[in-house]
Amino acid sequence: MGTGNCLIAESGLLDGHPATTHWHYANQFSRDYPQVRLKPDFFITQSERMYTVASLNALADVIVHIISQYYGKAAAQHVERNFSHEIRKPYEDQRYLEGAVDRHPDELIAQIQFWLKTNLATELNLQEVAAQFSLSYRTFTRRFRVATNQSPIEYWQQLRVEGAKELLASSNLSIQEVALEVGYNDQGHLTRVFKKVLSQTPSAYRKVVRRKLFG
């Protein structure tokens, strides 16, 4: 983590691998370890079994990620809710993954993913999104699963929940307004999805994160 990554770089273990470090030391790191592929714009890098992180917050995200890998999402979410002191971007959004081209090589699916991320409140359904990109829904779902290892519906729900989490933490919008902002028709729909994914209601989540952020 941070300047501690210099110790690993000094040993030669990071040669040929991506790595990150604290932004203040990025130029020095590049000069001292030219064989390491420094990625200063990323908080986390992962190559084979090696992780490097730029800050304590990013280290907390890696720990939650590893707990998820070994003990499942429920355990990771429990740790995140009860012991994480800040609300940050998801682990997946912060990392540089070795060998990834937007994490997969299907450029059309990557375009659709970007469109979905930037159009959370769209009234289009996924069949209409597929048609907009000249794909049949069957082809779209097949290619999406091959590229991302999840269904479009799962991905779409994940984006909306993450968008709702951010709004609940950082805005004074009502739960109904948050639901509309992320593409759900009403508060009840958002609440059902939230309880399914996070095992708590949007209002309970807001209380927890506000207490952590401002308490």
LUMPA-166721 format. One record per residue (C-alpha): residue number from 1; y, x, z. Coordinates in Angstrom, 2 decimals, always signed. Layout:
BEGIN
<rec><i>NUM</i><north>Y</north><east>X</east><up>Z</up></rec>
...
END
This chain:
BEGIN
<rec><i>1</i><north>+0.00</north><east>+0.00</east><up>+0.00</up></rec>
<rec><i>2</i><north>+3.52</north><east>+1.17</east><up>-0.84</up></rec>
<rec><i>3</i><north>+3.89</north><east>+4.92</east><up>-0.45</up></rec>
<rec><i>4</i><north>+0.32</north><east>+5.04</east><up>+0.88</up></rec>
<rec><i>5</i><north>-0.75</north><east>+4.74</east><up>-2.75</up></rec>
<rec><i>6</i><north>+0.49</north><east>+8.31</east><up>-3.16</up></rec>
<rec><i>7</i><north>-2.42</north><east>+9.52</east><up>-1.02</up></rec>
<rec><i>8</i><north>-4.92</north><east>+7.89</east><up>-3.38</up></rec>
<rec><i>9</i><north>-3.02</north><east>+9.18</east><up>-6.42</up></rec>
<rec><i>10</i><north>-3.02</north><east>+12.70</east><up>-4.94</up></rec>
<rec><i>11</i><north>-6.81</north><east>+12.55</east><up>-4.68</up></rec>
<rec><i>12</i><north>-7.08</north><east>+11.79</east><up>-8.40</up></rec>
<rec><i>13</i><north>-8.89</north><east>+8.47</east><up>-7.87</up></rec>
<rec><i>14</i><north>-6.10</north><east>+6.56</east><up>-9.64</up></rec>
<rec><i>15</i><north>-6.01</north><east>+8.75</east><up>-12.76</up></rec>
<rec><i>16</i><north>-6.28</north><east>+6.54</east><up>-15.80</up></rec>
<rec><i>17</i><north>-5.91</north><east>+3.39</east><up>-13.70</up></rec>
<rec><i>18</i><north>-2.94</north><east>+1.05</east><up>-13.21</up></rec>
<rec><i>19</i><north>-1.17</north><east>+1.22</east><up>-9.87</up></rec>
<rec><i>20</i><north>+2.03</north><east>+0.12</east><up>-8.19</up></rec>
<rec><i>21</i><north>+4.14</north><east>+1.37</east><up>-5.30</up></rec>
<rec><i>22</i><north>+7.33</north><east>+0.53</east><up>-3.43</up></rec>
<rec><i>23</i><north>+10.12</north><east>+0.12</east><up>-6.00</up></rec>
<rec><i>24</i><north>+12.29</north><east>+2.76</east><up>-4.34</up></rec>
<rec><i>25</i><north>+9.66</north><east>+5.46</east><up>-5.06</up></rec>
<rec><i>26</i><north>+8.65</north><east>+4.35</east><up>-8.57</up></rec>
<rec><i>27</i><north>+10.44</north><east>+7.15</east><up>-10.43</up></rec>
<rec><i>28</i><north>+9.15</north><east>+9.83</east><up>-8.06</up></rec>
<rec><i>29</i><north>+5.62</north><east>+8.41</east><up>-8.32</up></rec>
<rec><i>30</i><north>+5.79</north><east>+8.58</east><up>-12.14</up></rec>
<rec><i>31</i><north>+6.93</north><east>+12.21</east><up>-12.02</up></rec>
<rec><i>32</i><north>+4.34</north><east>+13.32</east><up>-9.46</up></rec>
<rec><i>33</i><north>+1.35</north><east>+11.40</east><up>-10.90</up></rec>
<rec><i>34</i><north>+1.73</north><east>+11.17</east><up>-14.69</up></rec>
<rec><i>35</i><north>-2.00</north><east>+10.41</east><up>-15.15</up></rec>
<rec><i>36</i><north>-1.62</north><east>+7.14</east><up>-13.24</up></rec>
<rec><i>37</i><north>-0.50</north><east>+4.12</east><up>-15.27</up></rec>
<rec><i>38</i><north>+2.29</north><east>+2.92</east><up>-12.98</up></rec>
<rec><i>39</i><north>+3.12</north><east>-0.80</east><up>-13.16</up></rec>
<rec><i>40</i><north>+6.32</north><east>-1.02</east><up>-11.08</up></rec>
<rec><i>41</i><north>+7.01</north><east>-4.65</east><up>-12.08</up></rec>
<rec><i>42</i><north>+3.81</north><east>-5.85</east><up>-10.41</up></rec>
<rec><i>43</i><north>+3.34</north><east>-6.35</east><up>-6.67</up></rec>
<rec><i>44</i><north>-0.44</north><east>-6.00</east><up>-7.02</up></rec>
<rec><i>45</i><north>-2.74</north><east>-4.15</east><up>-9.40</up></rec>
<rec><i>46</i><north>-6.49</north><east>-4.45</east><up>-9.62</up></rec>
<rec><i>47</i><north>-8.74</north><east>-2.08</east><up>-11.56</up></rec>
<rec><i>48</i><north>-12.48</north><east>-2.15</east><up>-10.98</up></rec>
<rec><i>49</i><north>-12.76</north><east>-2.15</east><up>-7.15</up></rec>
<rec><i>50</i><north>-9.36</north><east>-0.58</east><up>-6.49</up></rec>
<rec><i>51</i><north>-6.31</north><east>-2.56</east><up>-5.41</up></rec>
<rec><i>52</i><north>-2.81</north><east>-1.20</east><up>-4.96</up></rec>
<rec><i>53</i><north>+0.06</north><east>-3.24</east><up>-3.53</up></rec>
<rec><i>54</i><north>+3.79</north><east>-2.69</east><up>-3.33</up></rec>
<rec><i>55</i><north>+4.66</north><east>-4.33</east><up>-0.01</up></rec>
<rec><i>56</i><north>+3.35</north><east>-5.84</east><up>+3.22</up></rec>
<rec><i>57</i><north>+3.77</north><east>-9.35</east><up>+1.82</up></rec>
<rec><i>58</i><north>+1.66</north><east>-8.45</east><up>-1.21</up></rec>
<rec><i>59</i><north>-0.96</north><east>-6.92</east><up>+1.10</up></rec>
<rec><i>60</i><north>-1.20</north><east>-10.25</east><up>+2.94</up></rec>
<rec><i>61</i><north>-1.82</north><east>-11.96</east><up>-0.39</up></rec>
<rec><i>62</i><north>-4.61</north><east>-9.51</east><up>-1.25</up></rec>
<rec><i>63</i><north>-6.22</north><east>-10.11</east><up>+2.14</up></rec>
<rec><i>64</i><north>-6.16</north><east>-13.89</east><up>+1.58</up></rec>
<rec><i>65</i><north>-7.59</north><east>-13.32</east><up>-1.92</up></rec>
<rec><i>66</i><north>-10.45</north><east>-11.17</east><up>-0.57</up></rec>
<rec><i>67</i><north>-11.21</north><east>-13.73</east><up>+2.14</up></rec>
<rec><i>68</i><north>-11.44</north><east>-16.32</east><up>-0.64</up></rec>
<rec><i>69</i><north>-13.88</north><east>-14.13</east><up>-2.58</up></rec>
<rec><i>70</i><north>-16.19</north><east>-13.57</east><up>+0.40</up></rec>
<rec><i>71</i><north>-15.84</north><east>-16.74</east><up>+2.46</up></rec>
<rec><i>72</i><north>-14.53</north><east>-19.39</east><up>+0.04</up></rec>
<rec><i>73</i><north>-11.25</north><east>-21.18</east><up>-0.63</up></rec>
<rec><i>74</i><north>-11.34</north><east>-23.32</east><up>+2.51</up></rec>
<rec><i>75</i><north>-11.40</north><east>-20.25</east><up>+4.78</up></rec>
<rec><i>76</i><north>-8.64</north><east>-18.56</east><up>+2.77</up></rec>
<rec><i>77</i><north>-6.44</north><east>-21.67</east><up>+2.91</up></rec>
<rec><i>78</i><north>-6.99</north><east>-21.93</east><up>+6.67</up></rec>
<rec><i>79</i><north>-5.86</north><east>-18.32</east><up>+7.13</up></rec>
<rec><i>80</i><north>-2.89</north><east>-18.81</east><up>+4.82</up></rec>
<rec><i>81</i><north>-1.74</north><east>-21.99</east><up>+6.61</up></rec>
<rec><i>82</i><north>-2.06</north><east>-20.64</east><up>+10.12</up></rec>
<rec><i>83</i><north>-1.35</north><east>-16.92</east><up>+9.91</up></rec>
<rec><i>84</i><north>+0.77</north><east>-16.28</east><up>+6.82</up></rec>
<rec><i>85</i><north>+4.43</north><east>-16.07</east><up>+7.83</up></rec>
<rec><i>86</i><north>+6.11</north><east>-16.45</east><up>+4.47</up></rec>
<rec><i>87</i><north>+5.60</north><east>-18.63</east><up>+1.41</up></rec>
<rec><i>88</i><north>+5.07</north><east>-16.45</east><up>-1.62</up></rec>
<rec><i>89</i><north>+3.87</north><east>-16.64</east><up>-5.18</up></rec>
<rec><i>90</i><north>+0.11</north><east>-17.06</east><up>-5.62</up></rec>
<rec><i>91</i><north>-1.93</north><east>-13.87</east><up>-5.78</up></rec>
<rec><i>92</i><north>-2.80</north><east>-14.55</east><up>-9.44</up></rec>
<rec><i>93</i><north>+0.88</north><east>-14.60</east><up>-10.43</up></rec>
<rec><i>94</i><north>+1.64</north><east>-11.21</east><up>-8.86</up></rec>
<rec><i>95</i><north>-1.13</north><east>-8.99</east><up>-10.10</up></rec>
<rec><i>96</i><north>-1.71</north><east>-6.73</east><up>-13.05</up></rec>
<rec><i>97</i><north>-5.40</north><east>-7.06</east><up>-13.90</up></rec>
<rec><i>98</i><north>-6.97</north><east>-4.13</east><up>-15.72</up></rec>
<rec><i>99</i><north>-7.90</north><east>-5.01</east><up>-19.29</up></rec>
<rec><i>100</i><north>-6.23</north><east>-8.43</east><up>-19.28</up></rec>
<rec><i>101</i><north>-4.29</north><east>-9.83</east><up>-22.23</up></rec>
<rec><i>102</i><north>-2.66</north><east>-12.71</east><up>-20.35</up></rec>
<rec><i>103</i><north>-6.04</north><east>-12.50</east><up>-18.56</up></rec>
<rec><i>104</i><north>-7.88</north><east>-13.50</east><up>-21.76</up></rec>
<rec><i>105</i><north>-7.63</north><east>-12.78</east><up>-25.52</up></rec>
<rec><i>106</i><north>-7.21</north><east>-16.37</east><up>-26.82</up></rec>
<rec><i>107</i><north>-3.56</north><east>-16.37</east><up>-27.88</up></rec>
<rec><i>108</i><north>-3.41</north><east>-20.09</east><up>-28.64</up></rec>
<rec><i>109</i><north>-4.77</north><east>-21.01</east><up>-25.22</up></rec>
<rec><i>110</i><north>-2.25</north><east>-18.58</east><up>-23.67</up></rec>
<rec><i>111</i><north>+0.53</north><east>-20.42</east><up>-25.54</up></rec>
<rec><i>112</i><north>-0.72</north><east>-23.74</east><up>-24.21</up></rec>
<rec><i>113</i><north>-0.87</north><east>-22.34</east><up>-20.68</up></rec>
<rec><i>114</i><north>+2.76</north><east>-21.24</east><up>-20.97</up></rec>
<rec><i>115</i><north>+3.74</north><east>-24.67</east><up>-22.30</up></rec>
<rec><i>116</i><north>+2.00</north><east>-26.39</east><up>-19.40</up></rec>
<rec><i>117</i><north>+3.71</north><east>-24.11</east><up>-16.86</up></rec>
<rec><i>118</i><north>+7.14</north><east>-24.93</east><up>-18.27</up></rec>
<rec><i>119</i><north>+6.58</north><east>-28.67</east><up>-18.74</up></rec>
<rec><i>120</i><north>+5.14</north><east>-29.83</east><up>-15.44</up></rec>
<rec><i>121</i><north>+6.90</north><east>-33.19</east><up>-15.58</up></rec>
<rec><i>122</i><north>+5.85</north><east>-34.00</east><up>-19.16</up></rec>
<rec><i>123</i><north>+4.66</north><east>-37.53</east><up>-19.87</up></rec>
<rec><i>124</i><north>+2.10</north><east>-36.22</east><up>-22.36</up></rec>
<rec><i>125</i><north>-1.54</north><east>-36.27</east><up>-21.35</up></rec>
<rec><i>126</i><north>-3.85</north><east>-33.34</east><up>-22.13</up></rec>
<rec><i>127</i><north>-5.25</north><east>-35.02</east><up>-25.25</up></rec>
<rec><i>128</i><north>-1.69</north><east>-35.26</east><up>-26.59</up></rec>
<rec><i>129</i><north>-0.96</north><east>-31.65</east><up>-25.60</up></rec>
<rec><i>130</i><north>-4.05</north><east>-30.51</east><up>-27.53</up></rec>
<rec><i>131</i><north>-2.93</north><east>-32.52</east><up>-30.60</up></rec>
<rec><i>132</i><north>+0.53</north><east>-30.94</east><up>-30.34</up></rec>
<rec><i>133</i><north>-1.17</north><east>-27.57</east><up>-30.85</up></rec>
<rec><i>134</i><north>-3.36</north><east>-28.91</east><up>-33.69</up></rec>
<rec><i>135</i><north>-6.59</north><east>-28.89</east><up>-31.67</up></rec>
<rec><i>136</i><north>-9.08</north><east>-31.66</east><up>-31.08</up></rec>
<rec><i>137</i><north>-9.49</north><east>-32.40</east><up>-27.38</up></rec>
<rec><i>138</i><north>-13.13</north><east>-31.30</east><up>-27.50</up></rec>
<rec><i>139</i><north>-12.25</north><east>-27.94</east><up>-29.09</up></rec>
<rec><i>140</i><north>-9.34</north><east>-27.52</east><up>-26.71</up></rec>
<rec><i>141</i><north>-11.46</north><east>-28.07</east><up>-23.58</up></rec>
<rec><i>142</i><north>-14.21</north><east>-25.78</east><up>-24.85</up></rec>
<rec><i>143</i><north>-11.83</north><east>-22.93</east><up>-25.74</up></rec>
<rec><i>144</i><north>-9.87</north><east>-23.37</east><up>-22.53</up></rec>
<rec><i>145</i><north>-12.98</north><east>-23.09</east><up>-20.35</up></rec>
<rec><i>146</i><north>-14.23</north><east>-20.04</east><up>-22.28</up></rec>
<rec><i>147</i><north>-10.83</north><east>-18.33</east><up>-21.91</up></rec>
<rec><i>148</i><north>-10.00</north><east>-19.22</east><up>-18.30</up></rec>
<rec><i>149</i><north>-13.32</north><east>-20.17</east><up>-16.71</up></rec>
<rec><i>150</i><north>-11.88</north><east>-23.53</east><up>-15.64</up></rec>
<rec><i>151</i><north>-11.20</north><east>-26.87</east><up>-17.29</up></rec>
<rec><i>152</i><north>-7.72</north><east>-27.84</east><up>-18.54</up></rec>
<rec><i>153</i><north>-7.64</north><east>-30.62</east><up>-15.94</up></rec>
<rec><i>154</i><north>-8.35</north><east>-28.17</east><up>-13.10</up></rec>
<rec><i>155</i><north>-5.70</north><east>-25.76</east><up>-14.40</up></rec>
<rec><i>156</i><north>-3.14</north><east>-28.56</east><up>-14.84</up></rec>
<rec><i>157</i><north>-3.75</north><east>-29.79</east><up>-11.30</up></rec>
<rec><i>158</i><north>-3.46</north><east>-26.24</east><up>-9.93</up></rec>
<rec><i>159</i><north>-0.07</north><east>-25.77</east><up>-11.61</up></rec>
<rec><i>160</i><north>+1.23</north><east>-29.07</east><up>-10.29</up></rec>
<rec><i>161</i><north>+0.08</north><east>-28.39</east><up>-6.75</up></rec>
<rec><i>162</i><north>+1.70</north><east>-24.94</east><up>-6.78</up></rec>
<rec><i>163</i><north>+4.92</north><east>-26.48</east><up>-8.15</up></rec>
<rec><i>164</i><north>+4.84</north><east>-29.12</east><up>-5.43</up></rec>
<rec><i>165</i><north>+4.25</north><east>-26.48</east><up>-2.73</up></rec>
<rec><i>166</i><north>+7.31</north><east>-24.54</east><up>-3.87</up></rec>
<rec><i>167</i><north>+9.52</north><east>-27.65</east><up>-3.90</up></rec>
<rec><i>168</i><north>+8.27</north><east>-28.79</east><up>-0.50</up></rec>
<rec><i>169</i><north>+9.07</north><east>-25.38</east><up>+0.96</up></rec>
<rec><i>170</i><north>+12.42</north><east>-24.74</east><up>-0.69</up></rec>
<rec><i>171</i><north>+14.08</north><east>-28.11</east><up>-1.40</up></rec>
<rec><i>172</i><north>+15.15</north><east>-31.26</east><up>+0.43</up></rec>
<rec><i>173</i><north>+13.68</north><east>-33.57</east><up>-2.21</up></rec>
<rec><i>174</i><north>+11.74</north><east>-36.53</east><up>-0.88</up></rec>
<rec><i>175</i><north>+7.96</north><east>-36.52</east><up>-1.34</up></rec>
<rec><i>176</i><north>+8.38</north><east>-39.16</east><up>-4.04</up></rec>
<rec><i>177</i><north>+10.93</north><east>-36.98</east><up>-5.86</up></rec>
<rec><i>178</i><north>+8.66</north><east>-33.94</east><up>-5.59</up></rec>
<rec><i>179</i><north>+5.82</north><east>-35.97</east><up>-7.08</up></rec>
<rec><i>180</i><north>+7.95</north><east>-36.95</east><up>-10.08</up></rec>
<rec><i>181</i><north>+9.18</north><east>-33.37</east><up>-10.56</up></rec>
<rec><i>182</i><north>+5.62</north><east>-32.08</east><up>-10.99</up></rec>
<rec><i>183</i><north>+4.38</north><east>-34.92</east><up>-13.18</up></rec>
<rec><i>184</i><north>+2.76</north><east>-37.38</east><up>-10.76</up></rec>
<rec><i>185</i><north>+3.70</north><east>-41.05</east><up>-11.06</up></rec>
<rec><i>186</i><north>+4.10</north><east>-41.67</east><up>-7.35</up></rec>
<rec><i>187</i><north>+3.90</north><east>-40.18</east><up>-3.90</up></rec>
<rec><i>188</i><north>+0.43</north><east>-41.58</east><up>-3.30</up></rec>
<rec><i>189</i><north>-1.02</north><east>-39.71</east><up>-6.30</up></rec>
<rec><i>190</i><north>+0.46</north><east>-36.41</east><up>-5.10</up></rec>
<rec><i>191</i><north>-0.81</north><east>-37.04</east><up>-1.57</up></rec>
<rec><i>192</i><north>-4.37</north><east>-37.69</east><up>-2.75</up></rec>
<rec><i>193</i><north>-4.43</north><east>-34.50</east><up>-4.85</up></rec>
<rec><i>194</i><north>-2.80</north><east>-32.47</east><up>-2.07</up></rec>
<rec><i>195</i><north>-5.36</north><east>-33.60</east><up>+0.51</up></rec>
<rec><i>196</i><north>-8.20</north><east>-32.83</east><up>-1.90</up></rec>
<rec><i>197</i><north>-6.95</north><east>-29.31</east><up>-2.67</up></rec>
<rec><i>198</i><north>-5.30</north><east>-28.24</east><up>+0.60</up></rec>
<rec><i>199</i><north>-6.86</north><east>-30.62</east><up>+3.15</up></rec>
<rec><i>200</i><north>-3.43</north><east>-31.79</east><up>+4.35</up></rec>
<rec><i>201</i><north>-0.68</north><east>-34.13</east><up>+3.22</up></rec>
<rec><i>202</i><north>+2.53</north><east>-32.95</east><up>+1.49</up></rec>
<rec><i>203</i><north>+4.61</north><east>-33.91</east><up>+4.53</up></rec>
<rec><i>204</i><north>+2.30</north><east>-31.98</east><up>+6.88</up></rec>
<rec><i>205</i><north>+2.46</north><east>-28.95</east><up>+4.56</up></rec>
<rec><i>206</i><north>+6.27</north><east>-29.16</east><up>+4.52</up></rec>
<rec><i>207</i><north>+6.42</north><east>-29.17</east><up>+8.33</up></rec>
<rec><i>208</i><north>+4.17</north><east>-26.10</east><up>+8.56</up></rec>
<rec><i>209</i><north>+6.00</north><east>-24.02</east><up>+5.98</up></rec>
<rec><i>210</i><north>+9.45</north><east>-25.01</east><up>+7.19</up></rec>
<rec><i>211</i><north>+8.48</north><east>-23.98</east><up>+10.72</up></rec>
<rec><i>212</i><north>+7.32</north><east>-20.59</east><up>+9.37</up></rec>
<rec><i>213</i><north>+10.35</north><east>-20.08</east><up>+7.16</up></rec>
<rec><i>214</i><north>+13.08</north><east>-21.27</east><up>+9.52</up></rec>
<rec><i>215</i><north>+11.50</north><east>-21.30</east><up>+12.99</up></rec>
END
